[in-house]
Amino acid sequence: MTTSEAGRRTALLAAAVVLLFFASVLLGSYTVTLPDFFTIVTNHLTGGPKIPGASFIVMEDKLPRTVIGTMIGTAFGLAGALFQTMLRNPLASPDVIGISSGASAAAVVAIVVFGASGGAVSGAALAGALAVAALIYGISRGGERRGAGRGNAAGNRLVLAGVGIAAALQAVISFLLTRADIRTAADVLVWLNGSLNSANWDRAGILFLALAVLVPAVAAIAGPLRILELGDDAAAGLGVRVPAARLALVVIAVALAAVATASAGPVSFVAFLAGPIARRITGRSSLPASALVGALIVLAADYFAANLAPLLLDGTVLPVGVVTGALGAPFLLWLLVTANRKDA
Amino acid sequence: MPDVPVLEARDLTLTYGQRRVVDGLTIGIPEGKVTMIVGANACGKSTLLRGLSRLLKPSGGAVTLNGKDIHSRPARELARTLGLLPQHPTAPDGITVRDLVGRGRYPHQGFFRSWSDKDDAAVQRALETTGTLDLAGRDVDELSGGQRQRVWIAMALAQETDVLLLDEPTTYLDLAHQVEVLDLVTDLNRSRGTTVAIVLHDLNLAARYAHHVIAMQAGAVMAAGLPGDVVTEELVRGVFGLESRVIPDPVSGTPLIIPIGRHHAIANELEPAP
């Protein structure tokens, strides 16, 4: 595939994200027309008159929900693609290597043990993700010093260390759930499934600030990452300081996954799937395409969870993570079956 | 004319953890020459190349390029003078030849200096020199082993360094492609005056294409010098534990090693079979 063809497909992805964004805000159980939407937003910003009902639903529910969905999709997509590209391993996404488990375990501890809610849970999730990332990084570096860090070995150690830690943290979560009373356990489950139901503008603002720092950081590290793709030795030969570049990549990718998880819970499979799907579409590993695919997955899954699932399930609104999980697992299998052997 | 070493290792010790792979080694890579580093498997020759190119920090001694410690210079600046093609680089999926060769320009680009005409010209030259211009639009995945190796060398050429280190550039290639790669290296050395150091398995090809041979054993230098002086029956016995005859190569006059092995003897000493 030529570069211009890949660029054209990335542009199409961007158009699809915009389309789905507006579909999510305007359509569904409560429909808003496009002119009404612009009136609502303009009047909201300028303090003009509200449209009864519609203004509240758009400004307090649909719009923040869609904005947060787009941002966490972007963040998960980028985080997954950064890890997968850096470690040259499609398994190495933050949800597989334990970053999400760290966030979940910390959030569950906060909810069950300390009775926390809202922002405190997000803060705990952020701290948990960062702590696990530091632990995994430390373990995988320990091997490097002993001489096992040549080639892809360092990356594989990181994945293995992460899988082990994820399993241990899942045990912690299960243990805490058995100790919690039924109401608390229900709260925990909603969080663990990943949900946009509690989206609000405060949360969107924090997420936006985090992305305003992290996305330019991704752009800055994208150059060395392209060289790291050639292998650690080749990258070092081309003047990349491999350990420093890898540390920066890990910090940025973990921060992206952590802030997204803190905002909406560990929406499963988004980080894992965005990179491989983007590669299918554009023919190469691409950070912008992965970010767009991540946003598409979350928006589509949330639209299904909030608008279509209630029609099928007698009015039950599903957490978005249930949908991404249900769609993600078969899609993963399809990817594995249809991937050429080099990918697998 | 005495050889001027451009890249030097002094009392260089390289370790993986506790394991000393290169131990107190002193060598020089002469400027404007092709140097071949030979030795048995696991003698530390690839490790030496990693040490010479900043991939491994020495646990003792130093490596200097033009008299300056390579670890005292910024990585990118060093990479504009010293290039390395490792043994197993990975081509990202779906990358085209031109794009891959273009990544060799990385050390010449900065945060504020993006792709320039100079980069385009360097890539074009590298593609022409390696005969890969016809392949420029193809996916690297689709290429044969020989073509792919030429593309990797093109990437290293696009880096436009004065010194180029190649780690077993002929592995997995058939004889014709091995010769093709080494011819290419010779062209490069002659046309651009690039100093080349190559780790090579094949002693005969090393002897033919090298100006300077460094023979290693167990992390130390056994012999270094002109191929005709270094590659002898005693050296082959010492380095590889192999009995051989060394005769002048009928094509180039360089040493040609004929291995003997357990089941053969030299023809005129052969007993007639009963």
Contacts between the chains, C-beta under 8 A, distances in Angstrom:
chain1	res1	chain2	res2	distance
A	1	B	94	6.5
A	2	B	96	7.9
A	2	B	137	7.6
A	3	B	96	7.6
A	3	B	99	7.3
A	88	B	90	6.5
A	145	B	17	6.8
A	146	B	16	7.8
A	146	B	17	4.4
A	147	B	16	3.1
A	147	B	17	4.1
A	147	B	19	6.6
A	151	B	88	6.9
A	220	B	111	7.7
A	223	B	106	7.3
A	223	B	109	7.5
A	226	B	92	8.0
A	226	B	103	6.5
A	226	B	106	7.9
A	227	B	103	6.0
A	227	B	106	5.1
A	229	B	90	6.9
A	229	B	92	4.4
A	230	B	89	5.1
A	230	B	90	5.9
A	230	B	91	7.4
A	230	B	92	7.3
A	230	B	103	6.5
A	231	B	86	6.4
A	231	B	88	6.6
A	231	B	89	4.8
A	231	B	90	4.6
A	233	B	50	7.2
A	233	B	55	5.9
A	233	B	84	7.1
A	233	B	86	3.5
A	233	B	87	7.8
A	233	B	88	7.9
A	233	B	89	7.2
A	234	B	84	7.6
A	234	B	85	7.3
A	234	B	86	5.3
A	234	B	89	4.1
A	234	B	90	7.6
A	236	B	53	7.3
A	236	B	54	6.6
A	236	B	55	4.8
A	236	B	75	7.6
A	236	B	84	7.3
A	237	B	53	6.0
A	237	B	55	7.4
A	237	B	79	6.7
A	237	B	83	6.1
A	237	B	84	3.2
A	237	B	85	6.9
A	237	B	86	6.5
A	237	B	156	7.8
A	237	B	165	7.8
A	238	B	79	5.5
A	238	B	83	7.8
A	238	B	103	7.1
A	238	B	104	6.9
A	238	B	106	4.7
A	238	B	107	5.8
A	238	B	159	6.7
A	239	B	75	4.6
A	239	B	76	3.8
A	239	B	77	7.6
A	239	B	78	6.5
A	239	B	79	2.9
A	239	B	80	7.4
A	239	B	106	6.5
A	239	B	107	3.9
A	240	B	75	6.8
A	240	B	106	7.3
A	241	B	75	4.8
A	279	B	93	6.7
A	279	B	94	7.4
A	283	B	94	4.4
A	284	B	92	6.8
A	284	B	93	6.3
A	284	B	94	3.9
A	284	B	95	6.5
A	285	B	92	6.2
A	285	B	93	6.6
A	285	B	94	7.8
A	342	B	93	6.8
A	342	B	141	7.0
A	343	B	93	6.9
